[in-house]
Amino acid sequence: MLISLNLFLWINCVNPVITSFLSHPWMFDIPIAFKPVFLNMNFNVEEITIDDLLVNSSWNMNALNQLFGYVWDSPIISHGMITNEDNNHWIWLPESKGNKISFAIYTFLNGNYVMDSEWKG
C-alpha cells in the first residue's frame, strides 16, 4: 500500500470500511503508523480496525480510552462524522476560526503553531 502524507489534512468524515487504522490520518494529522503516540500494547494494533472503536455508528469512548489511554486529544470526537456510505472527507486541520482559508494558512505557516504542537513524549 502506497502511503502519502498530506500534512495538516485530516479525515473529517470517516468511512470505517475504507479507512485504515494505521495508515490513514483518521484521528490525528499523521497516520498512527508514523506518529509517536502512546498505545496500549495489549492490543495487536495491526489487526485493529476502525469498526473496533465504534458502537452503534458512534465513537466508543471506552474502546478509545483503553487503546490510547485517558490523556489524548483529537478533533475526530467533537467534529468528525462516521459514514458507511460516503467516501472519506478531507479538511484542513487547523481551524480557520471564521477567517478566510488563505489567512488561516498564512498565519499557521508563519506562527509558532508547529513548535507548540510537537510531541513532548
N, C-alpha and C positions, 0 to 999 in steps of 0.2 A: 504494500500500500504506500503510495507516494503521499507524503505529508507536507503541506505548505503552511508555514507560519505567517499569519496575517496579523501583525502586531496591532494592538488596540482595536481589533474587531472581536466581536463576541456573538455567540448564537443566542438571540433573544427568544425565539420561538423554536423549541426543541421537539424534533420528531424522534422518539426513542428507538424506532425501528432502523433509522438510517444514521444515527449518531453513535459514534464510538466513545465508550467511557474514557479510554486512554488517549485516543488520537485526535479528538476534536475539542476545541475550546468551548465546551458547553457550560462550564462552571466558572472558569477563570478566563483571562485574556490569552492564556497559553495552554495548550493541551496538558493534561496531568502527566503524561509521559515525559514532558520536557520542563515541568515546573517543580521547583523544590517545594514540596508540600508534605505535611505530616499525614500519614495514612496508617490505619490500624493494620498491622501486618498479619493479624489472624485471618484476614480475608485474602483470597487469591485474586489480586486486582486484575490479572489477565483474563479472568473469567467473569468479572462483574459487568453487567450491562446497565444501561440507564433504567430499564424496567425494574431492576432490583431495588432501585431507590424511589420507586413510585408506589402509591396505594390509591386506588380509585382515581387514576389520572391526575393525582396531585403529588407534590413532593412529600416523601415520607421523612419527616424530620428526625425520627428515631434512627432510621437507617443511615441518614446523612451524618448524624452525630456519632453513631457507632463507628462509621468509617473514617471521618475526618476529625473526630473529637468535638469538643464544645466551643473551641475558640477558632472560628473560621468565619470568613465574610465573603459573600458572593451576591452579586445583583440578581442571580437567577431566582432566588427565593422570593424577592419582593417584586421583580419586574418581569421575570421570564414566564413563558407560557408553554404548555405541553400540548402537542397535537399529534395524532397518528395519521392524519390525512394530508397535511401540507408538508412542503419542504422546510428545512431549517431557514430561519430568517435572521440575517446578519445585521448588526448595528455597530456604530462607532461606540466603543466602551465608555470613554469619559463623557458624561452627560453634558449637554450644552447649557443647561440651566436657563433656557429661554433665549440664548444668544444664537446668532447665525452660526452655521456649522464651520464656516471659514474662520470666524473669530475664535471658536472653541478650539480648533486645530492649532491656530497660531498661538493662542495662549498656552495650550498644552505643550507644544514643542519648545516654546521659549521660557516656560516656567520651570520650577523645580519639582514638578509632579513625579517624574521618573525617579529622582533621588529619594523622595519621600515614600515611594511605594515599593522600594526594593525589599527583598526578602531578608528578614533580620534573624533567621533561624540559627 
